[in-house]
Amino acid sequence: MQNGNNENIGWADNPVIRQRIRNVLYAVCGLLVVADFIVHRHVYMPLEKIPAFYALYGFAALVGVVILAKLLRKAVGRSEDYYEQRGEDND
Amino acid sequence: MTNLHPFLPFLIAGILAVFTRGWLRSAIMLAAPLFGGYQVMQAEPGTMVMLQVLDLELTVYRVDELSLLFGYLFHLGAFICILFALHLKDTLQHVAGLLYAGSAIGAVFAGDLFTLFVFWELLGLTSAFLIWASRDERSFHAGLRYFLFQVLSGVLLLGGALWIWWTTGDISFNEIGLGSGASWLIFMAFGIKCGFPLLHNWVTDGYPASTPTGTVFLCAFTTKAAIYAMARGFPGTEILIYIGAFMACYPIFFAVIENDLRKVLAYSMINQLGFMVVGIGIGSALALNGAVGHAINDVLFKGLLFMSMGAVLYVTGRSKASDLGGLYRAMPITTTLCIIGAMTISAFPLFSAFVSKSMVMSALLEEGHWGIWMAMLFASAGVLEHAGIKIPYFAFFAHDQGIKAKEPPVNMLLAMAIAAVLCVAIGSYPAMLYDILPYDAPYSPYDMTHVLTQLQLLAFAILGVVFLHRSGRYPDEIPSVNLDAEWLYRRMFPAIYRGIKVVISVLGEMGGQAVRFTLGFFLDKLSRHHGPSGILARTWPIGSMVLWVMVLLFLYMILYYVE
């Protein structure tokens, strides 16, 4: 996006604004972890007792989903005209 | 006339729509859900309208709290969908859309299994036309495959209904519960339309093939009518917890790698249906409220997302992530509305899904289903990735493709705005929804624990996306087809069929050889004796016969004299 043509790029493509948005996210994440130690939350099951359990689980789940999905793509990904080949669908 | 059947306004509007054009047709179409909705608001719970057909007494209209709730929902959904499709001049889509919405309403007010069957089949038939309305090769075949699933579901329902009628004589549609063979047939009939695993392909195959407006209709009615039927017929059926958890989890992976954004939403729909099915499976008042509440919210937020992608497709002619990007500057209103839908489906606090999803999750914890709860929490993070971030990001941000675009027509924007306002309103004033939920289960979603834990989950999941993106591990959008269970019947079954045909022809060939050989052997023998030159087939001259007779007579005389 850094093509030196600053008049022609939108705000969402501006690297400075992008960095600011990320900074806000980092700050929010930090605050939420701090809050976990201040607020008393109800605990129903043992795993929930882990400090910042939801934060860790959310991060791990997302990274896990994407990594597994990339493996899945290797297994099931085909070219876009896969079903058009070999004259199928003619029943 | 408070007992006017709620299908009638849609039927009449559908007929009138054939003969009218322009603003008159628009007015008639919008009037159908408004008038019908007003009628349903006046209806008293406990009302039953019977119809005698031969010696069958059908309950064509039954009003109770559960059917009323879905009645309200479908009228609201129909209004939004019709508004969204108002700019079209396509009579086929308008008529099919009206009858389809009406069939869904008829199905939820059906008080017996045969009436349910009639509307169940109408749902399938009318909705298939919304796919065929794309009028291209792909939609023709996808529509046929879609329709086959609908017919299969209908046949199972009819089979189950007849079986129950035959054994018990009672056809009323109430709690069925798994037990007899008949109940399994009906369970599978509902299951197909709920998008059970391996029976789900009509959703992911059919929906993206429909028109930009048709998909919005499709996503609102069939599956929600099925959730209604499941909630009424099979509440607390334990197997549904496991089926639902699987439904919530596996589509996530497909959604992450899918390139067609409307197909991503179709996978996302199965994922959301998973939450509802789990709620029905738990069967407690809180869980059932959560399930039907989530069905209501889903019509709004999934409708909103399908509408925003429909608007993008309508304006740009594209729906694939690899072809889209950078539209936020040309379509800021659509972008904003899409982001509201994305935040709702991700269940951010103050958005409607937070309320209904929390109910299902809390019910899981209360009943001690910890493993399932972990799986559903995993699924929640997955929803954020594919529906919360991927949809708006790849359509409106990502790499600017320099596509010439503008905002869609006003009616589309209005329909999206209504859905968006309701997503926020229900999320911010949950009492709006709670007061009409059918079961009695007090619940407060906005306590500190729920809000904090949900925000932690979501914020760190977003952090996960940023991490993957920054480190270059985030999968690119590439034009591709990902094989799913439809491969079984689009590739494997045809291949098996072709294989069997080959085997049969080879066996036939070999069998033929063997038969020919054996036959040839006998024919050979036969012809040796009876053939043209065979000893038994020779023509004998009369003289030689006389000679032989004389020889025999001579021998006879000799023997006589010897005696």
Interface residues (C-beta under 8 A of the other chain):
Chain A: I9 G10 A12 D13 R22 L25 Y26 V28 C29 L32 V33 A35 D36 V39 H40 R41 H42 Y44 M45 L47 A52 Y54 A55 L56 Y57 G58 F59 A60 A61 L62 V63 G64 V65 V66 I67 L68 A69 K70 L72 R73 V76 G77 R78 S79 E80 D81 Y82 Y83 E88 D89 D91
Chain B: H141 I252 F253 F254 V256 I257 G326 Y328 R329 L365 E366 W370 W373 M374 L377 F378 A381 G382 L384 E385 F397 D400 D447 M448 T449 L452 T453 Q454 L455 Q456 L457 L458 A459 F460 A461 I462 L463 G464 V465 V466 F467 L468 R473 Y474 P475 I478 P479 S480 V481 N482 L483 D484 R490 R491 P494
